Amino acid sequence: MKNFLRNLYKEFLVSDKSDFLLNATKFSTSLSGLHLSPKIIEDFFNNYKKIPFFIFLKRVKSLIYSKDVFGFISKTSSEDWELWPYLKFLKDKKIIDVKRNGQILLLKKELLNTIPRPQSEKEIEQKIEKKLKIKVSGKEPVINLFKKFQDFEVKAKWDQMPISQESAIFVAKKILENLPQNERFLFVGDDDFISVILGLADPNIESLVIDADDNLLDCINFLAKKFNLKIKTKKVDLRKQKYLGEKFVGFLVNPVYTEAGVKDFVKFGKNQLGEDGGVAFLEVGDESIGNRFLFLQEFFSKNNLIIKELILEKVYYPYIALYEEDKELMRRFSQMIDARIIKKSPRLAASLYVFDYLPSRPKKIKFKKPIYAYL
């Protein structure tokens, strides 16, 4: 199936390029009168339109798991002119068929074993409850799900603070939504145990968890064996090691919430992606970064990471007193608010970034054209 998909991708690039050149030269109202040479149009395709393998698979995934053909548009934030090349190509290759009402029929059923199916939060929650035989309590720390199997103690030394159960389920949902293929996925640190949540939701997912905490890795190993999950672990200090010696389809980082922490963790994850591209996920809260987020945006661009989504109000941390200074903050709040209320409330929230990674950087094509020239 791997060779089949790669050959399919190569054939699609030929078809998509031909379609792009035809549309730009014959059917584009916005380009009429500009007299563009075929060389200029081809340069635009190679730099701005040509996509890496994993982004191709993500778009195929969006189409085959949509209820109808037009679900592709909303899932990819795209347009009908982008939909048509995929629709026609996959139909010609007998991957899909399309009914007159727009419904998609998947003919190549083997793809279901290769391209992970998106799942709802409710679906993931039900699978967790069935396999762990425990009721999900969304606002409690995610580590409480596994207490009867492994009692993991958070450590201030490693800046560990587990997110809520409903936050972890949401992050797993977003990974399943964007993961292009059942290839190895990398967790750069995982004290939120999302690798386990993800494996419980879809046992076909293969992942590697790296961390510097032996205790955390032991807990994940135990859970992986108990529930027959395809999770491997490896002790790594990313401050001392830059490459793992293998390539991954994507990665998740929930780093130290400092400018340096985000850059080091994300750069490490990006180093493990290959020429096929990949997907990247970053959880980060504004603990001390402030206006330096502007520098992080520059960093993302320099590392070929395109922000596809920025999600707020879905990831948060239940109250936990981790540091000595937390006692002082509790004292201050308690002057106005009942301490019981404080302990039932989140103490920190994070944003979830979803990126597409481009393995090669597009070149800036200098060309004077009107603002409404869609090329």
Buried (B, 14 or more C-beta within 10 A) or exposed (E): EEEEBEEBBEEBBEBBBEBBBEBBBEEBEBBEEBEBEEEBBBBBBBBBBBBBBBBBBBBBBBBBBBEEBEBBBEBBEBEEEBBBBBBEBBBEBEBBEBEEEEEBEBBBEEBEEBBBBBBEBEBBBBBBBEBBEBEBEBEBBBBBBBEEBBEBEBBEEBBBBBBBBBBBBBBBBBBBBBBBBBBBBBBBBBBBBBBBBBBBBBBEBBBBBBBBBEBBBEBBBEBBEBBEBBBBBEEBEBEEEEEBEEBBBBBBBBBBBBBEBBBBBBBBBBBBBBEBBBBBBBBBBBEEBEEBBEEBEEBBEEBBBEBBBEBEEBBBBBBBEBEEEBEEEBEEBEEEEEEEEBEEEBBBBBBBBBBBBBBEEEEEEEEEBEEEBEB
